[in-house]
Amino acid sequence: MPSPDAPQILLALQLANGYGAQPGAWRMPGTDPSAYTDMDVLVRYAQTAERGKIQLIFLADTPVLDVDLEQQAPHHATDPIVVLTSMARSTERIGLVATSSTTLNEPFTIARQFKALDIASHGRAGWNAVPTSIPAAAANYGITLPSRQDKYERAHEVVQVVQALWGSWEADAWVRDVEGRRFADMSKIRPVNLRGRHVASAGPLAIPPSEQGQPVIFQAGGGDAGLEVAARYATGVYANPFTIDEGRAHRDALRAAAERVGRDPDEVKLFAGFMPTVAASRRAALDRRRILDESVDLDQRVRYLGSMIGLPLTPAQLDEPLSADQLAAARPSPGDPRAPHALDVAQEGWTLRDVLAHGVIDYHPVVPGTAADVADHMQEWFEAGACDGFSLAVDVYADGVDTFVDEVVPLLQQRGLFHTDYEGTTLRDHLGAPAQYGTDPRLS
């Protein structure tokens, strides 16, 4: 068992549309079909996560309708800030983090919304600062997507202006002197007057500091440009590695980049995306996922699986395993990091329907199995240095969040891998992030 002073796993729970990470979650028994707009349901999930001492809720967001609503629920929340504010008023400790695009939003709007959330939650807010890469989302704002270089130049400018605005009302400016008829010290509430190539703001922001000063910054971009944003500003970084080696390489690169710009690499925490399905057995977990798969196009998925492992698969073979000849001919696609795992699962003799139920083509690693199976995966990745924690995309929120909290969390705690209570009251406390108010003075 790790020593009491050993690092421990950090957990973020993704709560998006009110249903779950799988497309069929809205149709599952026990799920409220109206959960998409029911704040009480969403708040209950946040309260369950808080009961499990999970460090934060994360709402990803892309402001565009990207599914066919005839059969699927929307991917994202109605509005992340509204949902998190609802959660803030009914929870006490758990962090509240949402995406707001640096491409589509002006820095003053971001600064105002997230600092107001930080005040409302008593210092538990975080902002996931990412550019947008989807043309349809840009069209909703009446713009076309800029080049990648311009998007990331703008991202740097937006973060810097937002942080300057957050710090424009100094910590002791709010005097509230009733006898002296003095509300605040205006010498300590000053404009920022920043102008870059892409964005500008005069300021100041008329909101005082929260209990943690200002929101914590997260990042979820890829490539060298995304790594640079993360290294300079982020405390939490969302990543999508499919193997331990991928995760370790990403985390090592992130830590090295943070050190190059003058930050302590321990300040930057990598959250690996993870999709657990917890049940009494592996077979029961696969059966659960097979029901969820009734809402997806399995004909298309089985053909895609074939491209991953180098075989011309058809829907006619869905309920059969690969033949001996197919197994001999199968080769994992070198361009898809999920392919070796997909082939490993197929070689165990499962039908193709069950291979797909293992989540081999999902957007995060999937573990369908017992609570111990899920905890084993998390322990292996964490102890190998592949991540600092996990961003959990639970299959069905209605029962899956409670199951994770009641069955997986205690195992992690027994193994000394996860805390038994919050170490403080703010998100900055939960992540061990240093105090910061305004821009980081270490960065030029």
URVEN-V99467 format. One record per residue. N is the residue number from 1. RES is the residue in one small letter. PSI is psi in degrees with one decimal (none if undefined). D_CENTER is the distance of its C-alpha to the mean C-alpha in Angstrom with 1 decimal. Layout:
{{N | RES | PSI | D_CENTER} {N | RES | PSI | D_CENTER}}
This chain:
{{1 | m | 138.4 | 28.3} {2 | p | 154.1 | 26.5} {3 | s | 159.1 | 28.3} {4 | p | -23.9 | 27.2} {5 | d | -0.2 | 26.3} {6 | a | 150.8 | 24.1} {7 | p | 150.5 | 20.4} {8 | q | 158.1 | 18.2} {9 | i | 139.2 | 14.9} {10 | l | 143.6 | 11.9} {11 | l | 133.0 | 9.7} {12 | a | 135.3 | 6.5} {13 | l | 119.2 | 7.2} {14 | q | 120.5 | 5.8} {15 | l | 107.6 | 8.9} {16 | a | -84.4 | 9.9} {17 | n | -1.4 | 13.6} {18 | g | -6.0 | 15.1} {19 | y | -53.5 | 16.1} {20 | g | 174.6 | 13.7} {21 | a | -19.0 | 11.9} {22 | q | 142.0 | 15.4} {23 | p | -32.6 | 17.7} {24 | g | 4.8 | 20.4} {25 | a | -32.0 | 18.7} {26 | w | -17.7 | 20.5} {27 | r | -1.2 | 23.8} {28 | m | 147.8 | 23.5} {29 | p | 137.4 | 26.0} {30 | g | -12.9 | 24.9} {31 | t | 134.5 | 22.4} {32 | d | 114.4 | 23.4} {33 | p | -16.3 | 23.7} {34 | s | 10.4 | 23.4} {35 | a | -23.3 | 20.1} {36 | y | -34.9 | 18.6} {37 | t | 6.8 | 20.7} {38 | d | 101.5 | 21.4} {39 | m | -30.8 | 19.9} {40 | d | -39.2 | 21.7} {41 | v | -46.7 | 19.8} {42 | l | -39.9 | 16.4} {43 | v | -39.4 | 17.7} {44 | r | -39.3 | 19.0} {45 | y | -41.6 | 15.7} {46 | a | -39.3 | 14.4} {47 | q | -37.0 | 17.8} {48 | t | -44.3 | 17.6} {49 | a | -39.2 | 14.4} {50 | e | -38.2 | 16.3} {51 | r | -33.9 | 19.3} {52 | g | 5.4 | 17.5} {53 | k | 22.4 | 16.7} {54 | i | 138.2 | 12.9} {55 | q | -35.0 | 11.9} {56 | l | 154.0 | 9.3} {57 | i | 140.3 | 8.1} {58 | f | 125.9 | 5.1} {59 | l | 104.9 | 6.7} {60 | a | 159.2 | 6.2} {61 | d | 133.1 | 9.9} {62 | t | 116.4 | 12.8} {63 | p | 70.0 | 16.1} {64 | v | 146.7 | 18.1} {65 | l | 110.4 | 19.5} {66 | d | 19.4 | 18.7} {67 | v | 162.7 | 20.1} {68 | d | 108.7 | 23.6} {69 | l | -6.7 | 23.7} {70 | e | -37.8 | 26.9} {71 | q | -18.5 | 25.0} {72 | q | 149.3 | 21.3} {73 | a | 157.7 | 19.2} {74 | p | 154.1 | 17.0} {75 | h | -34.4 | 13.5} {76 | h | 166.5 | 12.3} {77 | a | 161.7 | 13.5} {78 | t | -47.3 | 16.9} {79 | d | 119.7 | 15.9} {80 | p | -40.8 | 12.7} {81 | i | -40.6 | 15.1} {82 | v | -44.6 | 17.6} {83 | v | -45.9 | 15.4} {84 | l | -34.1 | 14.0} {85 | t | -39.2 | 17.6} {86 | s | -43.8 | 18.8} {87 | m | -37.3 | 16.7} {88 | a | -35.8 | 17.8} {89 | r | -8.3 | 21.4} {90 | s | 11.8 | 21.2} {91 | t | 168.9 | 19.2} {92 | e | -28.8 | 20.3} {93 | r | -35.8 | 18.0} {94 | i | 140.6 | 14.3} {95 | g | 156.0 | 12.0} {96 | l | 108.2 | 10.8} {97 | v | 137.2 | 8.3} {98 | a | 157.2 | 8.3} {99 | t | 139.4 | 8.8} {100 | s | 122.2 | 12.5} {101 | s | 132.5 | 14.2} {102 | t | -14.8 | 16.6} {103 | t | -37.1 | 18.8} {104 | l | -17.4 | 19.5} {105 | n | 147.3 | 19.6} {106 | e | 146.9 | 22.2} {107 | p | -34.0 | 21.4} {108 | f | -39.1 | 23.5} {109 | t | -46.7 | 21.7} {110 | i | -47.6 | 18.3} {111 | a | -43.8 | 20.1} {112 | r | -47.1 | 21.8} {113 | q | -48.0 | 19.1} {114 | f | -31.5 | 16.6} {115 | k | -33.0 | 19.6} {116 | a | -42.3 | 21.0} {117 | l | -38.7 | 17.9} {118 | d | -40.2 | 18.2} {119 | i | -46.9 | 21.9} {120 | a | -31.5 | 21.4} {121 | s | 3.4 | 19.0} {122 | h | 45.5 | 21.3} {123 | g | 37.6 | 18.9} {124 | r | 13.1 | 15.5} {125 | a | 150.7 | 13.7} {126 | g | 148.6 | 11.2} {127 | w | 123.1 | 10.9} {128 | n | 106.5 | 8.4} {129 | a | 103.6 | 11.6} {130 | v | 145.6 | 11.8} {131 | p | 167.1 | 14.9} {132 | t | 138.9 | 15.5} {133 | s | 6.4 | 17.1} {134 | i | 115.9 | 18.2} {135 | p | -37.0 | 21.8} {136 | a | -33.0 | 21.9} {137 | a | -42.7 | 19.3} {138 | a | -38.5 | 21.6} {139 | a | -31.1 | 24.5} {140 | n | -21.1 | 23.3} {141 | y | 9.0 | 23.8} {142 | g | 24.5 | 27.1} {143 | i | 166.0 | 26.3} {144 | t | 153.2 | 26.0} {145 | l | 132.3 | 23.4} {146 | p | 174.6 | 24.6} {147 | s | 161.4 | 24.9} {148 | r | -41.6 | 22.1} {149 | q | -45.1 | 24.1} {150 | d | -37.3 | 24.4} {151 | k | -43.5 | 20.8} {152 | y | -31.4 | 19.9} {153 | e | -45.5 | 23.0} {154 | r | -40.2 | 22.0} {155 | a | -45.3 | 18.5} {156 | h | -45.3 | 20.3} {157 | e | -43.5 | 22.8} {158 | v | -46.6 | 20.4} {159 | v | -44.1 | 18.5} {160 | q | -41.0 | 22.0} {161 | v | -42.1 | 23.5} {162 | v | -47.5 | 20.8} {163 | q | -37.6 | 21.2} {164 | a | -41.9 | 24.9} {165 | l | -41.7 | 24.9} {166 | w | -35.2 | 23.0} {167 | g | 5.2 | 25.8} {168 | s | -16.8 | 28.6} {169 | w | 104.4 | 29.6} {170 | e | 160.5 | 30.6} {171 | a | -34.3 | 30.0} {172 | d | 23.3 | 33.6} {173 | a | -26.0 | 34.4} {174 | w | 93.1 | 34.3} {175 | v | -33.5 | 37.7} {176 | r | 47.9 | 38.4} {177 | d | 95.3 | 42.1} {178 | v | -46.0 | 43.8} {179 | e | -41.0 | 47.3} {180 | g | 1.8 | 47.0} {181 | r | 38.8 | 45.5} {182 | r | 111.3 | 42.7} {183 | f | -47.5 | 39.2} {184 | a | 162.1 | 37.5} {185 | d | 102.1 | 38.6} {186 | m | -14.5 | 38.2} {187 | s | -12.8 | 39.0} {188 | k | 12.7 | 35.5} {189 | i | 98.9 | 33.7} {190 | r | 151.0 | 34.0} {191 | p | 157.7 | 33.0} {192 | v | -32.6 | 30.7} {193 | n | 55.7 | 32.5} {194 | l | 136.7 | 30.1} {195 | r | 123.3 | 30.6} {196 | g | -163.7 | 29.0} {197 | r | -25.2 | 29.6} {198 | h | -36.1 | 26.9} {199 | v | 163.6 | 26.3} {200 | a | 159.4 | 28.3} {201 | s | 141.4 | 28.6} {202 | a | -45.4 | 31.6} {203 | g | -175.5 | 30.1} {204 | p | 175.6 | 30.2} {205 | l | 127.6 | 27.5} {206 | a | 50.5 | 29.3} {207 | i | 127.6 | 26.8} {208 | p | 172.2 | 27.4} {209 | p | 154.7 | 25.1} {210 | s | -175.0 | 23.0} {211 | e | -23.5 | 23.3} {212 | q | 10.0 | 20.8} {213 | g | -72.6 | 22.4} {214 | q | 165.2 | 19.6} {215 | p | 157.3 | 15.8} {216 | v | 141.4 | 13.6} {217 | i | 135.3 | 12.2} {218 | f | 168.3 | 8.9} {219 | q | 149.3 | 9.0} {220 | a | 29.0 | 7.8} {221 | g | 168.5 | 11.4} {222 | g | 173.7 | 13.8} {223 | g | -178.8 | 17.4} {224 | d | -37.1 | 19.6} {225 | a | -43.7 | 18.9} {226 | g | -38.4 | 15.1} {227 | l | -38.1 | 16.0} {228 | e | -41.6 | 18.5} {229 | v | -46.7 | 16.3} {230 | a | -45.1 | 13.9} {231 | a | -35.3 | 17.1} {232 | r | -33.4 | 18.8} {233 | y | -25.8 | 16.5} {234 | a | 147.4 | 13.1} {235 | t | -40.2 | 12.7} {236 | g | 139.5 | 9.1} {237 | v | 123.8 | 8.1} {238 | y | 131.2 | 5.5} {239 | a | 162.2 | 8.2} {240 | n | 51.8 | 9.9} {241 | p | 145.8 | 13.1} {242 | f | -10.1 | 15.4} {243 | t | 162.2 | 17.9} {244 | i | -41.6 | 18.4} {245 | d | -42.1 | 20.4} {246 | e | -45.4 | 17.7} {247 | g | -43.4 | 15.2} {248 | r | -41.1 | 18.1} {249 | a | -42.7 | 19.2} {250 | h | -45.7 | 15.9} {251 | r | -41.8 | 15.7} {252 | d | -42.3 | 19.4} {253 | a | -38.9 | 19.3} {254 | l | -45.4 | 16.7} {255 | r | -40.8 | 18.8} {256 | a | -40.1 | 22.0} {257 | a | -38.4 | 20.9} {258 | a | -40.3 | 20.1} {259 | e | -36.4 | 23.5} {260 | r | -31.7 | 25.2} {261 | v | 8.8 | 24.3} {262 | g | 11.9 | 25.6} {263 | r | 157.6 | 22.5} {264 | d | 121.2 | 22.4} {265 | p | -23.7 | 20.0} {266 | d | -13.4 | 19.1} {267 | e | -20.8 | 17.4} {268 | v | 120.9 | 14.5} {269 | k | 128.6 | 12.1} {270 | l | 123.1 | 10.3} {271 | f | 115.3 | 7.4} {272 | a | 131.7 | 8.5} {273 | g | 139.2 | 7.2} {274 | f | 137.2 | 9.9} {275 | m | 93.0 | 11.8} {276 | p | 142.1 | 14.5} {277 | t | 110.0 | 17.5} {278 | v | 129.6 | 19.8} {279 | a | -178.7 | 23.5} {280 | a | -22.7 | 26.9} {281 | s | 169.4 | 27.3} {282 | r | -39.6 | 26.0} {283 | r | -41.6 | 28.3} {284 | a | -37.6 | 27.1} {285 | a | -40.2 | 23.4} {286 | l | -38.7 | 24.6} {287 | d | -38.8 | 26.7} {288 | r | -45.6 | 23.8} {289 | r | -28.9 | 21.8} {290 | r | -37.3 | 25.1} {291 | i | -42.5 | 25.4} {292 | l | -34.8 | 21.9} {293 | d | -8.7 | 23.0} {294 | e | -16.7 | 25.9} {295 | s | 1.6 | 23.9} {296 | v | 166.1 | 23.2} {297 | d | 91.5 | 25.8} {298 | l | -28.7 | 26.7} {299 | d | -45.2 | 29.6} {300 | q | -38.3 | 27.3} {301 | r | -37.6 | 25.0} {302 | v | -34.6 | 28.0} {303 | r | -38.3 | 29.3} {304 | y | -40.8 | 26.0} {305 | l | -41.6 | 26.1} {306 | g | -41.8 | 29.6} {307 | s | -29.0 | 28.6} {308 | m | -33.0 | 26.2} {309 | i | 14.0 | 29.0} {310 | g | 32.4 | 31.9} {311 | l | 146.6 | 33.7} {312 | p | 77.6 | 34.9} {313 | l | 149.5 | 33.4} {314 | t | 159.8 | 34.3} {315 | p | -22.0 | 33.4} {316 | a | -20.7 | 36.8} {317 | q | 8.3 | 35.6} {318 | l | -37.5 | 32.5} {319 | d | 24.0 | 34.3} {320 | e | 151.2 | 35.8} {321 | p | 170.3 | 34.6} {322 | l | 141.6 | 35.2} {323 | s | 168.7 | 38.9} {324 | a | -40.8 | 40.3} {325 | d | -40.3 | 41.1} {326 | q | -42.1 | 37.6} {327 | l | -36.9 | 36.1} {328 | a | -31.7 | 38.7} {329 | a | -16.5 | 37.7} {330 | a | 140.1 | 33.9} {331 | r | 130.5 | 32.1} {332 | p | 138.3 | 28.3} {333 | s | 126.3 | 27.4} {334 | p | -15.1 | 27.0} {335 | g | 0.8 | 24.6} {336 | d | 111.8 | 21.9} {337 | p | -14.6 | 20.2} {338 | r | -16.9 | 19.8} {339 | a | -43.7 | 23.6} {340 | p | -40.5 | 25.0} {341 | h | -40.4 | 23.1} {342 | a | -43.1 | 24.1} {343 | l | -39.1 | 27.7} {344 | d | -44.7 | 27.6} {345 | v | -43.6 | 26.7} {346 | a | -34.9 | 29.4} {347 | q | -13.6 | 31.9} {348 | e | -8.6 | 31.6} {349 | g | 10.5 | 33.6} {350 | w | 154.1 | 31.2} {351 | t | 160.9 | 31.9} {352 | l | -32.9 | 29.8} {353 | r | -39.5 | 28.4} {354 | d | -33.5 | 27.3} {355 | v | -47.1 | 26.0} {356 | l | -35.6 | 23.7} {357 | a | -21.5 | 22.8} {358 | h | -6.2 | 21.6} {359 | g | 28.0 | 18.7} {360 | v | -15.5 | 20.0} {361 | i | 18.3 | 18.9} {362 | d | 169.3 | 15.4} {363 | y | -2.6 | 12.5} {364 | h | 163.2 | 11.3} {365 | p | 141.6 | 14.0} {366 | v | 136.2 | 15.5} {367 | v | 106.0 | 17.8} {368 | p | 117.2 | 20.2} {369 | g | -157.7 | 22.5} {370 | t | 169.4 | 23.4} {371 | a | -37.3 | 21.5} {372 | a | -38.7 | 23.2} {373 | d | -44.0 | 22.1} {374 | v | -45.6 | 18.4} {375 | a | -38.2 | 19.1} {376 | d | -45.1 | 21.2} {377 | h | -47.2 | 18.5} {378 | m | -41.7 | 16.1} {379 | q | -43.3 | 19.2} {380 | e | -47.3 | 20.4} {381 | w | -45.3 | 17.3} {382 | f | -46.9 | 17.0} {383 | e | -19.9 | 20.7} {384 | a | -3.3 | 20.9} {385 | g | 21.4 | 18.8} {386 | a | -12.6 | 16.2} {387 | c | 167.0 | 13.3} {388 | d | -13.1 | 13.2} {389 | g | -168.8 | 10.9} {390 | f | 144.4 | 8.5} {391 | s | 108.4 | 5.2} {392 | l | 121.1 | 7.7} {393 | a | 88.9 | 8.4} {394 | v | 139.2 | 11.8} {395 | d | -51.7 | 14.6} {396 | v | 119.0 | 16.4} {397 | y | -36.6 | 15.4} {398 | a | -41.9 | 19.1} {399 | d | -18.4 | 20.1} {400 | g | -33.0 | 17.2} {401 | v | -46.2 | 15.4} {402 | d | -42.5 | 18.9} {403 | t | -42.4 | 19.7} {404 | f | -45.4 | 16.8} {405 | v | -40.1 | 17.7} {406 | d | -23.1 | 21.4} {407 | e | -41.7 | 21.8} {408 | v | -45.3 | 19.1} {409 | v | -47.3 | 18.5} {410 | p | -35.5 | 22.3} {411 | l | -43.8 | 22.7} {412 | l | -38.5 | 20.2} {413 | q | -42.3 | 22.0} {414 | q | -31.7 | 25.4} {415 | r | 2.1 | 24.5} {416 | g | 21.3 | 23.8} {417 | l | -11.3 | 20.2} {418 | f | 142.2 | 18.4} {419 | h | 162.9 | 19.8} {420 | t | -9.1 | 22.0} {421 | d | 161.3 | 21.4} {422 | y | 140.4 | 19.6} {423 | e | -15.6 | 21.3} {424 | g | -160.2 | 21.4} {425 | t | -11.6 | 20.6} {426 | t | 163.1 | 18.1} {427 | l | -37.7 | 14.6} {428 | r | -39.7 | 16.4} {429 | d | -46.1 | 18.4} {430 | h | -33.1 | 15.7} {431 | l | -1.4 | 14.4} {432 | g | 31.2 | 17.9} {433 | a | 141.6 | 17.5} {434 | p | 159.2 | 20.9} {435 | a | 141.5 | 22.4} {436 | q | 135.1 | 22.1} {437 | y | 116.8 | 23.8} {438 | g | -158.2 | 24.1} {439 | t | 159.7 | 23.6} {440 | d | 116.9 | 23.5} {441 | p | -14.0 | 27.2} {442 | r | -17.9 | 26.6} {443 | l | 135.8 | 25.5} {444 | s | none | 28.2}}
